[in-house]
Amino acid sequence: SAQMPITKAILTGGGRATRLRPITNTVNKHLIPLANEPMIFYALKMPVKKYSKIQIGIIILLLFFLIVQVLVSAIHNSVVWDELCFVGAGKAIFSTGYMRYMLLADHPPLSYYLNSIPLITLKFDSKIWQNNSCWKIGHDVLFSSGYSPSKILLMSRIRFLLLSLLLAFYVLKWAAELFGAKSGLVALFLYSFNPSIIAYSGLATADFTAAAMIFISTYY
């Protein structure tokens, strides 16, 4: 017999949302406005894209190629000039709690945090953080910390690969919503083999973070 189409569904939502107090003292956490709409509306309006098994396979393959290309770049490329100012700067902020102007070098701190998260558990000489120059701190973290420079550099770069995968998701999602699933695949293909994307996804600098955040913010 033919199956009846689903016309109604229940979207569950619970929890006391203690971490969002005092906002949730009077408003249910699912009704908290985000971009002028209750958060739960985004789940209700989210379109379910039905990709065929072949299309899903293509998406996975493209992301795999992207990961391999970025990893090869991140592992084999030597440190570039700009990275010296970024590598370890976030660790310096984490260790001292002091956002010095020369340490930030005119950049927002997010990129510094991203590349230094893997370094949090590593032990460094506290004298490294006393320098006011981000270039000197980066040099000392890489070459005077007692750790392998290639290890420190790769640990600092790897977070930007994850950010690149997040951006790849939004490229696929936005193109598919505007022009259909096939256009989403084409956009993801162009993204995965774009030389600039591959290059900057494997560098611990502010460039890719800014590009990704601007793109995602524009989407919303």
C-alpha positions, 0 to 999 in steps of 0.5 A: 500500500502507498505510504501516507505523506508526512504533513506534521512533525514535532520538533522537541526542545527542552532544558532549563538553559541555566548557562543563558541566565538571566536571559532565560529567566523570562524567555525560553531559550528556543525563543531567544531572538537571533537576527530578529527571529527566534532561534528555533525558526532556523531549524523549522525553516532549514531546507532539507537538501536531497542529494543522491548517493552519487552527489554525496560521494562527490561532496566527500571526494571534493572535501577529501581532495581539499584536505589532502592538498591543504595538508601537503601545503601545510606540512611541506611549506616553510614559514612565511613572513607574516606567520612569524607575527601570528605563531605563538601570539595567541599563546602569549595572550593566553599566558599573560592576558595582555593584548598589547598593541604591537602583539596584535599588529593591527589585527583582531585577536581571533586568528591568534586564538585559532592558531594558538589553541593547540599550543595551550598544553605546551610549556614555554619559557615565560621570558618569551612573552615579555617581548613586545614584538610579535615578530620576536615572539613568533621567532622564539616560539618556533626556533628557541622553545626547544620544540621542533619548529615544523611541529609548532608550525603544523600545530598552528596551521591545522586549525585553519584547515578546519575553518576551510572545511567550515567555509566549504560547507557554506559555499556548498549550502549557499550556492545550493539554496540559490541555484540548486544542488548541482550548482552547489557541487560546482561551487564546491568543486571550484572552491576545493581546487582554488589555488588561493583557498588551498594556499591560505587554508594552510597558513597561520595568518589572519587572511583566511579567517577574515575571508571566511567570517565575512563570507559566513556573515554575508550569508546570514 
